[in-house]
Amino acid sequence: MPFFTDQLNRKIEVTQMPQRIISLVPSQTELLHDLGLNEEVIGITKFCIHPNEWFRTKQRVGGTKNLDIQKIRSMNPDLIIANKEENNKEQIEELAADFPVYTSDVNNLQQALQMIEQVGSITNKIEEAETMIKKIKSGFTHLKENTSNNYIRTAYLIWKDPYMTVGGDTFINDMLFHAGFKNIFCHQNRYPEVTIEEIRLENCQVLFLSSEPYPFKQKHIDELQELLPNTKIMLADGECFSWYGSHLLQAPAYFQKLQVESIV
């Protein structure tokens, strides 16, 4: 019987190639689609918006933090794809007692590529995953070659009331670095609360307002610009900064565009 190891170093026993997969993470749902697992994936969360066809047609099993455990059980999956940060630990442990659960833990590009390789292996899409990884690496190599060493001092807001940003141990922080930006709150962990005064005192050159999880809009730029007249404030595509699956194929070109637009 084959065993696979996930990013929590847990061994998962899979007796046959999965035919009934449930994905509990939006970015990994998109990955499963792009690996060609249309028939195998039978369930997704209400936040798995890509691809739109799956969002409209696949069974939904609740939200990432509030899963419908009974519904998942009734679907009898032979593989569940989860994530340490995005899913509830107690719910995942409950499911893992009865079903094979692969759990990712992604905080940087290298771990994202490892996750893609592991998911490709466990779903028998090894060649597809290898091709995807090569394309992602090529995109980020090209981005690096065209990125200045003069990193722009940046903050990235993910929430309002209170304002929350990203620390140095997050995937978004790693994406900021690859995109040519220096996170002024990289000395903090995870997702700390911050004030506008702290942003000003840190000499923030560019402030990104993410499209998710809080849906920042132009009106928020207008509000903050009065408080931070010396900072360039821009909306950021949260998917390119925080989706760590096949969405990484799109990220380098978007980051290149942001570099040009953020020059202050």
Disulfide bonds with the S-S distance in Angstrom:
none
